[in-house]
Amino acid sequence: MLRENKVERDQMEFFCIDSFVPQDHLLRKIEDAVAFVQLLLSDLA
């Protein structure tokens, strides 16, 4: 009887999203205009 040798590998990668978004991207302008931290904290209160 043949057995398959299954190797399971779990990998995790950390990266900073800032390094992938160009400086002139629309998302950076939105981030500057909206206080996301305040929105998050107001939802938790």
C-alpha positions as CSV (number, residue, x, y, z in Angstrom):
1,M,0.0,0.0,0.0
2,L,1.4,3.4,-1.0
3,R,1.2,6.3,1.5
4,E,1.3,9.9,0.5
5,N,3.7,12.0,2.5
6,K,1.8,15.2,3.0
7,V,3.8,18.0,4.4
8,E,1.8,20.9,5.8
9,R,3.5,24.2,6.2
10,D,1.9,27.1,7.8
11,Q,3.5,30.4,7.0
12,M,2.9,33.9,8.2
13,E,4.3,37.0,6.7
14,F,4.2,40.5,8.2
15,F,4.5,43.6,6.1
16,C,3.7,47.3,6.4
17,I,1.0,48.3,4.0
18,D,2.5,51.8,3.8
19,S,5.4,50.4,1.7
20,F,2.9,49.1,-0.9
21,V,0.8,52.2,-1.3
22,P,2.4,55.0,-3.4
23,Q,2.7,58.4,-1.7
24,D,0.3,60.1,-4.2
25,H,-2.4,57.4,-4.0
26,L,-6.0,58.3,-3.3
27,L,-6.1,56.1,-0.2
28,R,-3.4,58.3,1.5
29,K,-5.5,61.4,0.8
30,I,-8.5,59.7,2.4
31,E,-6.4,58.6,5.4
32,D,-5.3,62.2,5.9
33,A,-8.9,63.5,5.7
34,V,-10.7,60.9,7.9
35,A,-9.9,60.3,11.6
36,F,-10.2,56.5,11.5
37,V,-8.9,56.2,15.1
38,Q,-11.6,58.5,16.4
39,L,-14.3,56.5,14.5
40,L,-13.0,53.2,16.0
41,L,-12.9,54.6,19.5
42,S,-16.4,56.1,19.2
43,D,-17.8,52.7,18.2
44,L,-16.2,51.0,21.2
45,A,-17.6,53.6,23.7
